[in-house]
């Protein structure tokens, strides 16, 4: 699985398919080199994905009631520049594919410090999700209601 070849045109996506948060880098985020630890980038991706789902009314209880939950199949992160203590980062996510048993979510992590003329890309990420029945753990098609709430045609 590779990262998208073309940059995501974030502002052209339907609002239901995209979401973003801003986070200040905290001392607990740093590794021994005083950079944000690589596992924190993945945690930020999970955080923005969960908040995105909640924003369209699809938290864990709602998904369980629909009988389908996404389970990460693969994460890919390309680190471009380090995030440092004091940085303000923007974490964006977008669902770029949802259908059948699978979804693909992409992310960008950018530094938004006021001295920079424009955001500085720190990392690009992608997660491939498989949808499962939470009771059986077996693969399950994405419910139409999930597709509808995220702005996909059913």
N, C-alpha and C positions, 0 to 999 in steps of 0.2 A: 504494500500500500504506500503510495507516495502522497506528498502534499499537493494541493491544487497547483497546476502549472501556471495559471493566471491569478493575479490578485483578485480577491473577492471584492466585488463592487457593493460594499456594505449598504450604502444609502439607496441602492436601487432594489434591494430585496424587500418583499412585503414585511411590514412591521412585526407580524407574528413569527416570522422566521429568524429574526435577529434580536440580539439583546447585548447590552454592555454594562459593565460596572467599572468603578474606579477604586483603587486600593492604594494606600500608602505602604511602602516597604517597611516592615517592622524588624527590630533586632532579632527576634526569634526566627525570621525568614532566612537569615544569613548562614553561610557555611564557613569553613575554616579560612577561606580566601576572602571573606567579607563580601561575597557575591550572594545573591539569592540562590538558595539550594535548588538543584534541578527538580526535586520532588515537590517544591512549593509551586512551580509552574503548573504541574499536573493538578495540584489541589485547587489552584485558581481556576483552572479549566472546569473542574468538577463543580466548583462553587457557582460559576456563572451559568453553567448548564442547568443546575438545580434551580437557580433563581429565574432563569428563562422559563422553565417548565411551570414554576409557581405563578409566573406572571400571566400565563394563559390558563390557569386553574388546573394544572396537571401535576400536583404534588404526588407523593407516594400513595396516600390514601385514595385519591381519585384514580390513579393508574391501576391500583389493585382492584378497585371496584369495576373497572373496565376489563379486568382479567389479562392485562398485558403490562410488562415492565421491560425497560431497556437494560441490557447487560453489556458492559464494554467487552468487545471482542479484541480490539487492538487500539493502542494509543501510539501516535508518532509525534515527536516534538523535535523541531529543528531550532536549536539555540543560535541566535545571531549576535547578540551583545548581552553583557551582564546587566542585571538590575542591581542597584546599590541602595544602601540605607539612605533614606530621605527621598528616594524617587517616588513619584506618583505614577502608578501604572493604570492603563486602561486595558481591560480584558474584554474582548468582543467574542461573541459566538454567533454562528448561523447554522441552521439546518439546511444543508444544500441538497440532500436527498433523503426521502422517506418513502418507502414502498415495500410491499411484500413483508419479509421478515426483518429487513435491515433499514438502518438510518445512518447517515454520515453527517457529522457535525465538525465544522472547522472553527478555529480560534485564531485570533491574533492578540499578541501582548505587546503593548507600546508604552514607551516612556512619555509622559506628558509634562515634564518639567517646564516651568515658565520661561527659562532662558533659551530653550530650543525654539527655533522658528516653526518647526512642525514636529509632529510625533515621531519618535525614533522607534523603529521596529526592533523588539527584543527577541521575540520568538514567534514561530508559526506552529500550530498544532492541528491535529486531526484525530478524531475518534470514530471508529467503526462500531456501531451498536447492533446487537441482535436482540429482537424482542422475544420474550418468553412468557409463558403462563406462570404466574407466581406460585400457584398451587402445585403444579407438576414439574416445573423447571424445563418443560419442553418448548421448543420454538413455537411461536404463534405470530400470525399476521398482525400488523399494526391495525388497531381498531380505527374505523372511519372517523370516529369522534376525535381521536388524537390527531389524525391528519388534518381534519377541519380546523381544529384549534390552532395548529401551527401554520395555517394558511396554505395547505396543499389541497388540490382538487381531489374529490373522492368519486 
